[in-house]
């Protein structure tokens, strides 16, 4: 996951955003690559499902409100994350 390009893209070894001084900006309660049991609570404008872990938003494509799914986190930003449904 981590490579020389990751630092250029502003990501650390955990896939989290770095600020201009290469400090982690995310204080997310989740980590890239980990899985979480979630319930889809809402749908975003772009159509992705919205789930929360300790109040932290995860966008999950291909889901509907009420779905109970296992989500693998693929990217963590400062205020939200992206994940995919684990089969």
C-alpha positions as CSV (number, residue, x, y, z in Angstrom):
1,X,0.0,0.0,0.0
2,X,2.7,2.5,1.0
3,X,5.1,3.6,-1.7
4,X,7.2,6.6,-2.7
5,X,4.2,7.8,-4.6
6,X,2.0,7.7,-1.4
7,X,4.0,10.5,0.1
8,X,3.7,12.5,-3.1
9,X,0.0,12.0,-2.9
10,X,-0.1,13.1,0.7
11,X,-0.8,9.7,2.3
12,X,1.0,8.0,5.2
13,X,1.6,4.3,5.6
14,X,-2.0,3.8,6.9
15,X,-3.4,5.6,3.9
16,X,-4.3,8.7,5.9
17,X,-3.9,12.3,4.6
18,X,-0.8,14.3,5.5
19,X,-0.7,18.0,5.9
20,X,2.1,20.2,4.3
21,X,4.4,19.2,7.1
22,X,3.8,15.5,6.7
23,X,1.8,15.3,9.9
24,X,-1.4,13.2,10.0
25,X,-4.5,15.3,9.9
26,X,-6.9,12.5,10.5
27,X,-8.1,11.7,14.0
28,X,-10.4,9.1,12.6
29,X,-11.5,6.2,14.9
30,X,-11.0,3.8,11.9
31,X,-8.0,2.5,9.9
32,X,-7.5,1.7,6.3
33,X,-7.7,-2.1,5.6
34,X,-9.8,-2.9,8.7
35,X,-13.4,-4.1,8.6
36,X,-16.4,-2.8,10.5
37,X,-20.0,-4.0,10.9
38,X,-22.2,-1.1,9.9
39,X,-25.7,-0.1,9.0
40,X,-26.3,2.2,6.1
41,X,-28.1,5.2,7.5
42,X,-28.5,7.5,4.5
43,X,-27.6,8.0,0.8
44,X,-25.2,10.7,-0.4
45,X,-25.9,12.9,-3.4
46,X,-23.6,10.7,-5.5
47,X,-25.6,7.6,-4.5
48,X,-23.1,6.1,-2.1
49,X,-24.4,4.7,1.2
50,X,-23.5,6.6,4.4
51,X,-22.5,4.6,7.5
52,X,-20.9,5.8,10.7
53,X,-18.4,4.3,13.1
54,X,-18.2,6.3,16.4
55,X,-19.9,9.2,14.5
56,X,-17.2,9.1,11.7
57,X,-18.8,8.9,8.2
58,X,-17.9,6.2,5.8
59,X,-19.1,6.3,2.2
60,X,-20.0,2.9,0.8
61,X,-21.0,2.5,-2.8
62,X,-23.6,-0.1,-3.9
63,X,-25.6,0.0,-0.7
64,X,-29.1,1.0,0.3
65,X,-30.5,2.5,3.5
66,X,-31.0,-0.2,6.1
67,X,-28.4,-2.5,4.7
68,X,-26.3,-4.2,7.4
69,X,-22.9,-4.9,5.9
70,X,-19.3,-5.5,6.7
71,X,-17.2,-2.7,5.2
72,X,-13.5,-2.7,4.5
73,X,-12.1,0.8,4.7
74,X,-10.1,1.8,1.6
75,X,-9.2,5.4,2.3
76,X,-9.4,7.7,5.3
77,X,-9.6,11.5,5.0
78,X,-9.8,14.1,7.8
79,X,-13.6,14.1,8.1
80,X,-14.8,11.0,6.3
81,X,-13.6,7.7,4.8
82,X,-14.4,5.4,1.8
83,X,-15.1,1.7,2.1
84,X,-16.3,-1.2,0.1
85,X,-18.6,-4.1,1.1
86,X,-16.8,-7.3,2.1
87,X,-18.4,-10.3,0.5
